[in-house]
Amino acid sequence: MALHCPECGFVNPQGANYCQKCGGYLADEVNPSAVTAQYDLGETGEHDPSQDRQSQGADGPSLVIRTGGRAGDSFHLEGERFTIGRDTDSEVFLDDVTVSRNHAVIVRRGDALYIDDLGSLNGTYVNRRRIESHHLIDGDELQIGKYKLSFLER
């Protein structure tokens, strides 16, 4: 049985959680506490909080996925450690073979946030430069596998 996306109507394979075309959530029932803020991205990549989505998230630093099946999803960076990878237990789960299971981690060091590559095969890039560790500042563009993400301080 195929799943039709409620946002764009694209026919997705059974078991898919997100639309392969627009990245819309395919589950019948959304748990509001499990949904993070979402943003509409313009052609220029500018981040516009959308009024028709659940975008009224908490203040503070966040990551916004800019490309891939989940473009527009936002993740509030809480706590001391925030994992990114293909492991389903990652706080930012990026489901693609170009992403290592345990690809990168964002850690708090004092008052600053840093992204550290965890020895991934394809590397972690910030502002188009491969990094081992990088102090994150507002507007940094991260590339992890085929995904591009933006770091925002609110």
N, C-alpha and C positions, 0 to 999 in steps of 0.2 A: 504494500500500500504506500503510495507516494504522499508527501506532505506539501500542501500549497502554502506559500508564504502569505500571511495576512497583510504584509506591507506592499509587496510587488506582484504577488501571484505566481512567482516562479515555482516550478515543480521540483521538490527536493526529495532525495532518497529517504526511505523509512529509517527512523532512528536519529536523524539529523537534529541538532539542537538549534542551529542557526542557518539562515538562508545562504546558499552558496553565491547568490547574485548580489543581494543588498545587505546581508548580515543581520537581518531582522530575526528576532527571537521566535522560534517555532512552537514552543510549548503552549498548550491550551491555557494553563493557569500560571501566572507569574507571581512568585512570592515577593512582595514588595521589599522585604528586608534583604533579599538576595540580589536585588537589582542595584547597580551602581548608577551614577549619573551618566547621561548620554548626551552627546553634542552632535549637531549637524555640522558637517564640514563643507565649506564652500570650495569653489574651484581653486582658490588661492591657498587653501589649507587653513584658513582662519577658523577659529573655534567660536561658534555661536551657540550659547546655551539655548536649547530648544524648549519652547513653552509647552509643546504637546508631548514631551517625554518626561520621565522622572529625572529631572536635572537639578533638582534643588538639594544637592548633596551637601555634606559638611564642608566647612572652610578648611583650608590647609592644602598641602602639596598633593598633586595627583598626576597620574599618567593617563593620557588619552590615546587610544589606538587610532591611527590616521589611515592605515591601509590594511587590506585583507578583509576576510569575511565578517569581522566584528568592528569595522571602522565606526568610530563615534563612541564606543564604550569607554567609560572612564573609571579609574580605580583610585580611591582615596588612599593615600599612603599613611597608614596608621602604624604605630608601634616602632620597634627597633629594627625589624628585619622583614623584608618583603620579597618573596621569591618569584622568579619569572622563568617559565620553561614549558616543556611538553609534558611534564609529569602532571597528572590530573589533580594532584594535591597543591600545585603552585597557586599562589594568590592571583597571578596573571597567567592563565593557561592559554598557550599559543599552540594550537593543534596543527602542526606542519612538520614535515621531516627536516626542514632547514633549521629547526629549533632543537637544541639539545634538551634532554629531559630536565636537567638542572643547569640551565643556561647562564643565568645571572641572578644577582641579588642586590637589592637596594638596602643599604644599612645606614643607620643614624650614628654619626660620630660627632658628639657634642651637639651643637645646634644645626649642623649641616647634614645633608643626605648625599651619599655616594653610591654609585653603581659599580659593582665589581663583577667582572667576567669570571665564571667558575670553570675555566678550562674548556669552554665550548669549542666544537670543531669549526664552526663557521665564524666565530668571534662575535664580539659586541662592539658596536660603533656608536659614537656620540659625535654629532655634527660632522659626519662622514669620515671620522678618524677612528681607527681601531684602538680600543683601550683595554687596559687590564683593570684600572680603577680610575674613576672620574668624579670630581665634586660637581654635583648637579646644580644648575642655575636655571632660572625661569626661561622657558623657550628652548631649552636643549632638545634636539631631535635625536632620538635613539633608534637604531636599527638592530633588530634581533631576528635573524633569519630573513624571511621575506617581509616581515612586519616593520612598519615605521610607527613610532610612538612619540608623543610630545610630553615633556615634563613641564607642568604648570605649578606655580606657587600662587595661591589665592589669598 
